[in-house]
């Protein structure tokens, strides 16, 4: 999979080259390219923002650098290349979920456009749709200062679903069998730590009893913390 990221803060993504995803990169499974949007400006001050038409607070990202970025990363009539999926993180987007991650993990080429300020001139999304499938996606119902942190989270969630990225494929198999409940609690040695014993059933060797206990814990925790998951929302 190839991933291109466009941002005015490319160094945000240095962390992605470490750890889990760094290994996938080294193995050639994930081809990650981070670009500075200002590379596609031509004025002395490398300007990427301007005042909003119609008035209002703050600044809006101007369309021209984004147009050139898209021309470079998602060329028209791709020479045999598949059209990329072009993702703009946005507080006004569809919610990013594990299902979104699973769907995007099947794509050959993802392009992420990170906005800042009050967002990007709306015409950029329309232009991008001539170059690929455009998705406006929100990380969650809270306000961030820009798309970078959202894109980091999305790439981490997508990246670990690409075969060969997560070290232990068994953990992915287990996840794929998940049923929309919160996970059960985990314990390791020592069996008693600072007066806190591990639940006895886990030391019993009774696999049926362990499975039943874990399921009970999942249901109890989901009811307490995420009743929306049980309501089938
Ligand atoms: C991308 C810029 C900052 C801040 C509100 C301003 C109407 C709009 N889950 C998520 N939360 N936030 C983002 C996200 C935030 C971003 C950008 C993603 C680019 N920002 C920003 C406040 C507003 N808006 C304009 N007014 C006319 C209210 C953007 C995100 C994700 N994913």
Boltz pocket constraint, residues with backbone or C-beta under 6 A from the ligand:
constraints:
  - pocket:
      binder: B
      contacts: [[A, 56], [A, 88], [A, 89], [A, 90], [A, 91], [A, 114], [A, 115], [A, 116], [A, 117], [A, 118], [A, 119], [A, 120], [A, 137], [A, 138], [A, 139], [A, 140], [A, 141], [A, 142], [A, 143], [A, 144], [A, 145], [A, 146], [A, 147], [A, 150]]
      max_distance: 6.0
